[in-house]
Amino acid sequence: MTSAGPARLFGIEGKGRIALGYDADLTLVDLKTERLITNEWIASVSRWTPYHDKPVTGWPIATVIRGQTVVRDGALTGSPQGQPIKFLEVPL
């Protein structure tokens, strides 16, 4: 629903599945970890979040891009791996 569906709807090439020929982009989540979201944690230009002081259960512990771990336990571990998204040609 959150990966294969949007990739299919928008014709995004190489995304939406964990399979040979697809990018290995995924986030690993510990579904039992409890955290409190605060403005101090936010690393955006605005420096605030509408979720300030909101307790949550489930927290990302690692992010893998093209098979390389780039974030682990909240720390960057790799270099930027971003590449432009490729869209499939859709006949009109």
ChimeraX attribute file (.defattr): number of C-alpha atoms within 10 A of each C-alpha:
attribute: neighborCount
match mode: 1-to-1
recipient: residues
	/A:1	7
	/A:2	7
	/A:3	12
	/A:4	13
	/A:5	12
	/A:6	13
	/A:7	18
	/A:8	13
	/A:9	8
	/A:10	11
	/A:11	15
	/A:12	16
	/A:13	16
	/A:14	18
	/A:15	21
	/A:16	20
	/A:17	16
	/A:18	14
	/A:19	10
	/A:20	8
	/A:21	10
	/A:22	13
	/A:23	17
	/A:24	18
	/A:25	16
	/A:26	17
	/A:27	15
	/A:28	12
	/A:29	13
	/A:30	12
	/A:31	12
	/A:32	10
	/A:33	12
	/A:34	12
	/A:35	13
	/A:36	12
	/A:37	16
	/A:38	16
	/A:39	15
	/A:40	10
	/A:41	12
	/A:42	13
	/A:43	10
	/A:44	9
	/A:45	6
	/A:46	8
	/A:47	11
	/A:48	14
	/A:49	16
	/A:50	9
	/A:51	12
	/A:52	14
	/A:53	12
	/A:54	11
	/A:55	11
	/A:56	14
	/A:57	11
	/A:58	12
	/A:59	17
	/A:60	15
	/A:61	16
	/A:62	19
	/A:63	20
	/A:64	18
	/A:65	17
	/A:66	13
	/A:67	11
	/A:68	14
	/A:69	17
	/A:70	18
	/A:71	18
	/A:72	16
	/A:73	11
	/A:74	12
	/A:75	10
	/A:76	13
	/A:77	14
	/A:78	13
	/A:79	10
	/A:80	9
	/A:81	10
	/A:82	8
	/A:83	6
	/A:84	5
	/A:85	10
	/A:86	11
	/A:87	13
	/A:88	13
	/A:89	9
	/A:90	7
	/A:91	4
	/A:92	3
